Amino acid sequence: MNKKDFDNGCFSAGWTEFEKEHNFSQKQRKDLAELLFELEDMKKDFMRISEKKDRLSNLMKFYNGGLIAEN
């Protein structure tokens, strides 16, 4: 089958339709304890990322001469 036939909506004689088996699992609901545990993990990750962002920001200020030592 060429592109012109495809664009016109014609399919080759060898084209067949078949069903593909799907193995979908049911969505599982999480209990409150598990959700709270995941939330705490997210908070820890957020805090860790915030600390690294602040550290990098301070390093950039230092390298750009933004921090002046006071005597």
DSSP file (Angstrom, degrees, kcal/mol; ACC not computed):
  #  RESIDUE AA STRUCTURE BP1 BP2  ACC     N-H-->O    O-->H-N    N-H-->O    O-->H-N    TCO  KAPPA ALPHA  PHI   PSI    X-CA   Y-CA   Z-CA
    1    1 A M              0   0    0      0, 0.0     2,-0.2     0, 0.0    10,-0.0   0.000 360.0 360.0 360.0 133.6    0.0    0.0    0.0
    2    2 A N     >  -     0   0    0      1,-0.1     4,-2.0     0, 0.0     5,-0.1  -0.501 360.0-101.2-101.3 174.7    1.4    3.4   -0.9
    3    3 A K  H  > S+     0   0    0      1,-0.2     4,-2.9     2,-0.2     5,-0.2   0.863 118.9  56.9 -64.7 -36.8    0.8    6.7    0.8
    4    4 A K  H  > S+     0   0    0      1,-0.2     4,-1.7     2,-0.2    -1,-0.2   0.927 108.9  46.0 -61.8 -45.2   -1.7    7.9   -1.9
    5    5 A D  H  4>S+     0   0    0      2,-0.2     5,-2.6     1,-0.2     4,-0.4   0.897 113.1  50.8 -63.1 -39.4   -3.9    4.9   -1.2
    6    6 A F  H ><5S+     0   0    0     -4,-2.0     3,-1.3     1,-0.2    -2,-0.2   0.930 109.2  49.8 -64.1 -45.6   -3.6    5.4    2.5
    7    7 A D  H 3<5S+     0   0    0     -4,-2.9    -1,-0.2     1,-0.3    -2,-0.2   0.831 108.6  53.8 -63.1 -31.6   -4.5    9.1    2.3
    8    8 A N  T 3<5S-     0   0    0     -4,-1.7    -1,-0.3    -5,-0.2    -2,-0.2   0.505 119.6-110.2 -81.2  -4.0   -7.6    8.1    0.2
    9    9 A G  T < 5S+     0   0    0     -3,-1.3     2,-0.4    -4,-0.4    -3,-0.2   0.635  72.4 138.0  86.7  14.2   -8.8    5.7    2.9
   10   10 A C      < -     0   0    0     -5,-2.6     2,-0.3    -6,-0.2    -1,-0.3  -0.795  35.7-159.7 -95.9 134.0   -8.1    2.5    0.9
   11   11 A F        -     0   0    0     -2,-0.4    -5,-0.0    -3,-0.1     0, 0.0  -0.839  23.3-105.0-111.1 150.2   -6.5   -0.3    2.7
   12   12 A S    >   -     0   0    0     -2,-0.3     3,-1.5     1,-0.1    -1,-0.1  -0.257  30.5-112.5 -68.4 160.4   -4.6   -3.2    1.1
   13   13 A A  T 3  S+     0   0    0      1,-0.3    -1,-0.1     3,-0.0    -2,-0.0   0.766 115.6  59.9 -65.9 -25.2   -6.3   -6.6    0.9
   14   14 A G  T 3  S+     0   0    0      2,-0.0     2,-0.4     0, 0.0    -1,-0.3   0.507  79.3 109.5 -81.5  -3.9   -3.8   -8.1    3.4
   15   15 A W    <   +     0   0    0     -3,-1.5     2,-0.3     2,-0.0    -4,-0.1  -0.598  45.2 172.5 -77.6 126.0   -4.9   -5.6    6.0
   16   16 A T        -     0   0    0     -2,-0.4     2,-0.4     2,-0.0    -2,-0.0  -0.924  28.7-126.3-131.4 158.3   -6.8   -7.3    8.9
   17   17 A E        +     0   0    0     -2,-0.3     2,-0.3     2,-0.0    -2,-0.0  -0.860  31.0 173.4-104.2 137.4   -8.0   -6.2   12.2
   18   18 A F        -     0   0    0     -2,-0.4     2,-0.5     2,-0.0    -2,-0.0  -0.979  31.0-116.5-141.0 154.4   -7.1   -8.1   15.3
   19   19 A E        -     0   0    0     -2,-0.3     2,-0.4     3,-0.0    -2,-0.0  -0.777  24.2-145.4 -92.2 132.1   -7.6   -7.6   19.0
   20   20 A K        -     0   0    0     -2,-0.5     2,-0.3     1,-0.0    -2,-0.0  -0.799  23.0-115.0 -94.8 136.1   -4.5   -7.2   21.1
   21   21 A E        -     0   0    0     -2,-0.4     2,-0.4     2,-0.0    -1,-0.0  -0.531  30.4-159.8 -72.2 132.3   -4.6   -8.6   24.6
   22   22 A H        -     0   0    0     -2,-0.3     2,-0.6     2,-0.1    -1,-0.0  -0.935  11.3-161.5-113.9 137.0   -4.4   -6.0   27.2
   23   23 A N        +     0   0    0     -2,-0.4     2,-0.4     2,-0.0    -2,-0.0  -0.669  22.1 172.7-116.6  75.1   -3.4   -6.8   30.7
   24   24 A F        -     0   0    0     -2,-0.6     2,-0.3     1,-0.0    -2,-0.1  -0.681  20.6-145.9 -86.0 133.0   -4.7   -3.8   32.7
   25   25 A S        -     0   0    0     -2,-0.4     2,-0.1     1,-0.1     3,-0.1  -0.707  24.9-105.0 -94.4 151.5   -4.4   -4.0   36.4
   26   26 A Q        -     0   0    0     -2,-0.3     2,-0.2     1,-0.1    -1,-0.1  -0.465  39.9-103.1 -71.5 143.5   -7.0   -2.4   38.6
   27   27 A K        -     0   0    0     -2,-0.1     2,-0.5     1,-0.1    -1,-0.1  -0.492  36.8-142.2 -67.0 134.1   -6.0    0.8   40.3
   28   28 A Q        -     0   0    0     -2,-0.2     2,-0.3    -3,-0.1    -1,-0.1  -0.840   7.3-133.2-102.2 134.8   -5.3    0.1   43.9
   29   29 A R        -     0   0    0     -2,-0.5     2,-0.3     1,-0.0     0, 0.0  -0.653  19.1-135.7 -84.8 141.3   -6.2    2.6   46.6
   30   30 A K        -     0   0    0     -2,-0.3     2,-0.1     1,-0.1    -1,-0.0  -0.709  17.0-119.8 -96.8 147.2   -3.6    3.5   49.1
   31   31 A D     >  -     0   0    0     -2,-0.3     4,-2.0     1,-0.1     3,-0.2  -0.376  29.5-104.4 -81.3 166.9   -4.4    3.7   52.8
   32   32 A L  H  > S+     0   0    0      1,-0.2     4,-2.5     2,-0.2     5,-0.2   0.863 117.6  55.4 -60.8 -40.0   -3.9    6.9   54.7
   33   33 A A  H  > S+     0   0    0      1,-0.2     4,-2.1     2,-0.2    -1,-0.2   0.907 108.9  47.4 -62.4 -42.1   -0.7    5.7   56.5
   34   34 A E  H  > S+     0   0    0      2,-0.2     4,-2.3     1,-0.2    -1,-0.2   0.900 111.9  50.2 -67.4 -39.6    1.0    5.0   53.1
   35   35 A L  H  X S+     0   0    0     -4,-2.0     4,-2.2     2,-0.2    -2,-0.2   0.898 110.7  49.4 -64.6 -40.3    0.0    8.3   51.7
   36   36 A L  H  X S+     0   0    0     -4,-2.5     4,-2.2     2,-0.2    -2,-0.2   0.883 109.9  51.7 -65.8 -37.8    1.3   10.1   54.8
   37   37 A F  H  X S+     0   0    0     -4,-2.1     4,-1.9     2,-0.2    -2,-0.2   0.917 110.7  47.6 -63.0 -44.1    4.6    8.3   54.5
   38   38 A E  H  X S+     0   0    0     -4,-2.3     4,-2.1     1,-0.2    -2,-0.2   0.872 110.0  53.6 -65.5 -36.6    4.9    9.3   50.8
   39   39 A L  H  X S+     0   0    0     -4,-2.2     4,-2.3     2,-0.2    -2,-0.2   0.906 107.1  50.7 -63.8 -42.0    4.1   12.9   51.7
   40   40 A E  H  X S+     0   0    0     -4,-2.2     4,-2.4     2,-0.2    -2,-0.2   0.896 108.9  52.0 -63.0 -40.0    6.9   12.9   54.3
   41   41 A D  H  X S+     0   0    0     -4,-1.9     4,-2.4     1,-0.2    -1,-0.2   0.906 109.8  49.4 -61.1 -41.3    9.3   11.6   51.7
   42   42 A M  H  X S+     0   0    0     -4,-2.1     4,-2.6     2,-0.2    -2,-0.2   0.895 109.6  51.4 -65.3 -39.6    8.2   14.4   49.3
   43   43 A K  H  X S+     0   0    0     -4,-2.3     4,-2.7     2,-0.2    -2,-0.2   0.919 110.3  48.9 -62.9 -43.1    8.7   17.0   52.1
   44   44 A K  H  X S+     0   0    0     -4,-2.4     4,-2.5     2,-0.2    -2,-0.2   0.914 112.3  48.1 -62.9 -42.7   12.2   15.6   52.8
   45   45 A D  H  X S+     0   0    0     -4,-2.4     4,-2.5     2,-0.2    -2,-0.2   0.908 111.6  50.5 -63.6 -41.4   13.1   15.7   49.1
   46   46 A F  H  X S+     0   0    0     -4,-2.6     4,-2.6     2,-0.2    -2,-0.2   0.920 111.4  47.7 -62.4 -44.4   11.7   19.3   48.8
   47   47 A M  H  X S+     0   0    0     -4,-2.7     4,-2.4     2,-0.2    -2,-0.2   0.912 112.0  50.0 -63.0 -42.3   13.8   20.4   51.8
   48   48 A R  H  X S+     0   0    0     -4,-2.5     4,-2.0     1,-0.2    -2,-0.2   0.913 112.5  46.8 -62.8 -43.1   16.9   18.8   50.4
   49   49 A I  H  X S+     0   0    0     -4,-2.5     4,-2.4     2,-0.2    -2,-0.2   0.896 111.3  51.8 -66.6 -40.5   16.4   20.4   47.0
   50   50 A S  H  X S+     0   0    0     -4,-2.6     4,-2.5     2,-0.2    -2,-0.2   0.905 109.0  50.7 -62.7 -41.7   15.7   23.8   48.6
   51   51 A E  H  X S+     0   0    0     -4,-2.4     4,-2.4     2,-0.2    -1,-0.2   0.910 111.5  47.4 -63.2 -42.3   18.9   23.5   50.6
   52   52 A K  H  X S+     0   0    0     -4,-2.0     4,-2.6     2,-0.2    -2,-0.2   0.896 111.0  51.9 -66.2 -39.0   21.0   22.7   47.5
   53   53 A K  H  X S+     0   0    0     -4,-2.4     4,-2.4     2,-0.2    -2,-0.2   0.926 111.4  46.9 -62.4 -44.6   19.3   25.6   45.6
   54   54 A D  H  X S+     0   0    0     -4,-2.5     4,-2.5     2,-0.2    -2,-0.2   0.905 112.0  50.8 -63.6 -41.7   20.2   28.0   48.4
   55   55 A R  H  X S+     0   0    0     -4,-2.4     4,-2.2     2,-0.2    -2,-0.2   0.923 111.9  46.4 -62.7 -44.3   23.8   26.7   48.5
   56   56 A L  H  X S+     0   0    0     -4,-2.6     4,-2.4     2,-0.2    -1,-0.2   0.881 110.9  53.1 -65.8 -37.4   24.2   27.1   44.8
   57   57 A S  H  X S+     0   0    0     -4,-2.4     4,-2.1     2,-0.2    -2,-0.2   0.923 110.3  47.2 -62.2 -44.6   22.7   30.6   44.9
   58   58 A N  H  X S+     0   0    0     -4,-2.5     4,-2.3     2,-0.2    -2,-0.2   0.878 111.0  52.0 -65.3 -38.0   25.2   31.6   47.6
   59   59 A L  H  X S+     0   0    0     -4,-2.2     4,-2.8     2,-0.2     5,-0.2   0.905 109.0  50.1 -65.1 -40.0   28.1   30.1   45.7
   60   60 A M  H  X S+     0   0    0     -4,-2.4     4,-1.9     2,-0.2     6,-0.2   0.903 110.6  49.6 -65.1 -39.8   27.1   32.1   42.6
   61   61 A K  H  <>S+     0   0    0     -4,-2.1     5,-3.9     2,-0.2     6,-0.7   0.914 112.4  48.7 -62.3 -41.7   26.9   35.3   44.7
   62   62 A F  H ><5S+     0   0    0     -4,-2.3     3,-1.2     4,-0.2    -2,-0.2   0.938 113.0  45.6 -63.8 -47.4   30.4   34.5   46.1
   63   63 A Y  H 3<5S+     0   0    0     -4,-2.8    -1,-0.2     1,-0.3    -2,-0.2   0.789 113.6  50.2 -69.2 -26.5   31.9   33.8   42.6
   64   64 A N  T 3<5S-     0   0    0     -4,-1.9    -1,-0.3    -5,-0.2    -2,-0.2   0.413 120.0-108.9 -89.9   2.0   30.3   36.9   41.2
   65   65 A G  T < 5S+     0   0    0     -3,-1.2    -3,-0.2    -4,-0.3    -2,-0.1   0.698  80.3 129.9  82.3  19.6   31.6   39.0   44.0
   66   66 A G      < +     0   0    0     -5,-3.9     2,-0.6    -6,-0.2    -4,-0.2   0.721  55.2  71.8 -80.2 -21.4   28.2   39.5   45.7
   67   67 A L        -     0   0    0     -6,-0.7     2,-0.5    -9,-0.1    -2,-0.0  -0.854  64.5-170.2 -99.4 123.9   29.4   38.5   49.1
   68   68 A I        -     0   0    0     -2,-0.6     2,-0.3     0, 0.0    -2,-0.0  -0.954  22.9-125.7-115.6 126.3   31.6   41.0   50.9
   69   69 A A        -     0   0    0     -2,-0.5     2,-0.4     2,-0.0    -2,-0.0  -0.527  23.4-145.2 -71.0 128.0   33.3   40.1   54.1
   70   70 A E              0   0    0     -2,-0.3    -1,-0.0     1,-0.1     0, 0.0  -0.790 360.0 360.0 -96.4 137.9   32.6   42.5   56.9
   71   71 A N              0   0    0     -2,-0.4    -1,-0.1     0, 0.0    -2,-0.0   0.388 360.0 360.0-105.7 360.0   35.3   43.3   59.4
